[in-house]
Amino acid sequence: MTTQQDQTQIKETKASRTNRNLAIGLAVFVSCMVGVAYAAVPLYELFCKVTGYGGTTQQASTSPVDIIERKMTVRFDANVAGGLEWDFKAVSKPVTMKIGETAEINYQVTNVGVAPSAGTATFNVTPLAAGIYFNKLDCFCFTYQEVKAGEAVKMPVVFFVDPDIDKDPNLATVDTITLSYTFFPKEREEAALTETQNNKAGPGAES
């Protein structure tokens, strides 16, 4: 006959087993997501480009047909992550344009190091909700840029703001958008990807 104390112990054992399984499951899930984050970078970029998630801008092949009277000022921000000896800045001043008009501006990178180096730029706009309406016809983002020591390279961006932004009530009062780029060293991205691949392959994979 099972006593009340035995029943209590059984319940505690089941609860402990459930909590342990849940913890293991969460750990596996987190590990898988970290791996997927690196392995599915192209898919993540595609998702961002389609949805404008996180202020990610869009890529366009043609300029819009319609130009509306509402104006938008676009400012330009430039950043360099650690490990890259580059001076990166926006050469062009902020531009004020009618929505639907196409503009071309320039950033510039100068390698202030003593050796050639390469990096790739990520980007977004603020306010983040404007990302889906900010379209680029030409851009240097997501492609490796190699710059020789002491070399200065101009990097053009051709863009427009989609007139559909005027139909978005959440952006009705927005009159300024900031386009921001951040360059990361090529070596850091390659090292992170290699480490992730080695971890997935398991011990002894390189031998």
Secondary structure, DSSP 8 states (H G I E B T S, - for coil): ---HHHHHHHHHHHHHHHHHHHHHHHHHHHHHHHHHHHHTHHHHHHHHHHH-GGG--EE-SS--S---S-EEEEEEEEEE-TT--EEEEE-S--EEEETT-EEEEEEEEEE-SSS-EEEEEEEEEESGGGGGGEEEEE--TTS-EEE-TT-EEEEEEEEEE-GGGGG-GGGTT--EEEEEEEEEEHHHHHHHHHHHHHHHH-TTTT-
